[in-house]
Amino acid sequence: MTRRTTLRRVLVGIGVLVGLWLVVPTLVVVPISFSGEDSFAFPPRSWGVDHYATFFTESSWLTSLLVSLQLAVIVTVVATLLGTLAALALDRTSFRGRGALDGLFMAPLIVPGIVVAVALYAAFLGWGLIGTPTGFVLAHTVLALPFVVVNVGAALRNVDPVLGRAAAGLGASGWATFRQVTFPIIRPGVLAGALFAFVTSFDEVVVSLFVQSPQLQTLPVRMFTSVTNEVDPTIAAASTVVLVVSTALLALVALTRRSAP
Amino acid sequence: MTDPAGATIRVEALTKTFPGARSPAVDTVDLDVAAGEFMTLLGPSGSGKTTTLNMIAGFEDVTSGRILLDDTDIARLPAHRRNLGMVFQSYALFPHMTAAQNVAFPLRQRKVGRAEIARRVAEALELVHLGEHADRLPSQLSGGQQQRVALARAVVFSPRALLLDEPLGALDKKLRESLQLEISRLHSELGITFVFVTHDQEEALALSDRVAVFRDGHIEQVGTPSELYETPASRFVATFLGDSNVFSGTVRGGLLDTGSTLLRCDGPDGPGCLVVRPERLRIGAGHDDGTNTLSATVTDVVYQGAFRRILVRFDDGTTGLVRDAGDAAPAATGERVEVSWKASAGVVVSEGGSVVGRDSVVPA
């Protein structure tokens, strides 16, 4: 009995340590962002919100934040629509090579980001898409799509196929069945996929670095150039904003999962 | 309810071959279901009964043949335009809708007005005694309650026929019996045609006006429960419906030669099987010319309350079953006994398909 409780305490201790190790380095940016100094000193010697003031007033930061938000919204809509349709198609068909097709949709998750970035760069250069909003939307949609396909696909696997028959037997056409039966059941999965798509686009840096131009930069790209070219603690405020947005959205995913029937 | 009378369903040379299958799952099946009849499709799994029902419902394409609903061929009509009620083994309630919303679903598809929907949903839920559970989700209902919601949903739009695919299969014995009564009551109250699929022969005998016995994609025999039980058309039907003692051999001049003994029977000359139901056998020697008597050893006695099942081994090594209505002197295991039956209690059937014995059997 006592040995077991000791073991449990040790395990809990290890768990807490690993958790801290994962989270604390990230959270360091939060106090720095509230620093009153013009440096990265940690812990800060004085406090203030000057960095936030700079972030939300200086046009280069503000513009990149707006670019990122708009881009993320468009990517969310496009990826959710395409990803849901793809998941439906994959769910309804069982042909040879179905597994290969599944794998194809997962490819952007598995292939190293830098490889995707270089490939897209080479292709987009020829098509004149570098530095264009279209280029960003296309590139980010590629990265966001697998999250939608995975989430909607998982939701669809929980839909009893006999429900479709039941609906048809009760007089519902294919579209009516989708609208009134299938979609309401998979809605939490679609929502989760959409949120993941948003976060994927909002956080993305590697591919964006290749697609960007000095005139069109997303927030992570602006942060990256800031951190390599200058020493500007505004980046701590920017990091905190990204952190809060991403965490809030992923918490929302967790909440929709819990409330799902 | 608009039209109280049920529809007639006629299936003509219905065939279904699944892609890649060597033999058809349903092979030129003909079946006539009268208006308002309770017809059961009975058979072991893989016998084609469910595939037949799915083709009537429109869930499976027809390879060839016709399905006539009141003389209209519906074989190529999509399922959602056939206007037939359907009940599934797994209930198939929509999990995100309350009981009342589930029942309202078919009415919403038919663009019925809101007030009318509310009235008919309440009526249908009342019909299955679930009025007070209208606002529950399926996950908050027991299996039996869910199936009753499914029944209400399947009849609320006044279909002229109801198709039921093993609706009691997922329920435990006690619930099964109470829901059997419910289905039977629904059938007589609504007056519509029921086509009921099951592999449970007791269920089939208890509920049906007529039963179609399926085997390997074709219908072995169609008849009322008593016709099937008293005068089975084949050894398969005899052994599938209820317990049977089967003696196979060759009939010659009213005697069946099993190789070790001669038994009195009523059937034409030729190879055949003599089928005798266990409740027609009794322990003790027969006294007149019209009986058969065999000596046997009791191998087991199973007490079942109202009766006893006595398993015996005849002297030629074959086994038999006697259903004994608990008399004063029960046989004991290992005891040597005489087993006898009136010759008229036996039916001679062929080993394979067609009827050899009596002529009262409805041909398949």
Chai-1 contact restraints between the chains, C-beta under 6 A:
chainA,res_idxA,chainB,res_idxB,connection_type,confidence,min_distance_angstrom,max_distance_angstrom,comment,restraint_id
A,V162,B,F88,contact,1.0,0.0,6.0,A-B,restraint_1
A,V162,B,S90,contact,1.0,0.0,6.0,A-B,restraint_2
A,V162,B,A92,contact,1.0,0.0,6.0,A-B,restraint_3
A,L163,B,A92,contact,1.0,0.0,6.0,A-B,restraint_4
A,R165,B,F59,contact,1.0,0.0,6.0,A-B,restraint_5
A,A166,B,A92,contact,1.0,0.0,6.0,A-B,restraint_6
A,A168,B,A79,contact,1.0,0.0,6.0,A-B,restraint_7
A,A168,B,H80,contact,1.0,0.0,6.0,A-B,restraint_8
A,G169,B,A57,contact,1.0,0.0,6.0,A-B,restraint_9
A,G169,B,A79,contact,1.0,0.0,6.0,A-B,restraint_10
A,G169,B,M86,contact,1.0,0.0,6.0,A-B,restraint_11
A,L170,B,F105,contact,1.0,0.0,6.0,A-B,restraint_12
A,L170,B,P106,contact,1.0,0.0,6.0,A-B,restraint_13
A,G171,B,H80,contact,1.0,0.0,6.0,A-B,restraint_14
A,G171,B,P106,contact,1.0,0.0,6.0,A-B,restraint_15
A,G171,B,Q109,contact,1.0,0.0,6.0,A-B,restraint_16
A,G171,B,R110,contact,1.0,0.0,6.0,A-B,restraint_17
A,A172,B,H80,contact,1.0,0.0,6.0,A-B,restraint_18
A,A172,B,Q109,contact,1.0,0.0,6.0,A-B,restraint_19
A,S173,B,H80,contact,1.0,0.0,6.0,A-B,restraint_20
A,V181,B,F94,contact,1.0,0.0,6.0,A-B,restraint_21
A,P184,B,H96,contact,1.0,0.0,6.0,A-B,restraint_22
A,I185,B,H96,contact,1.0,0.0,6.0,A-B,restraint_23
A,P261,B,P95,contact,1.0,0.0,6.0,A-B,restraint_24
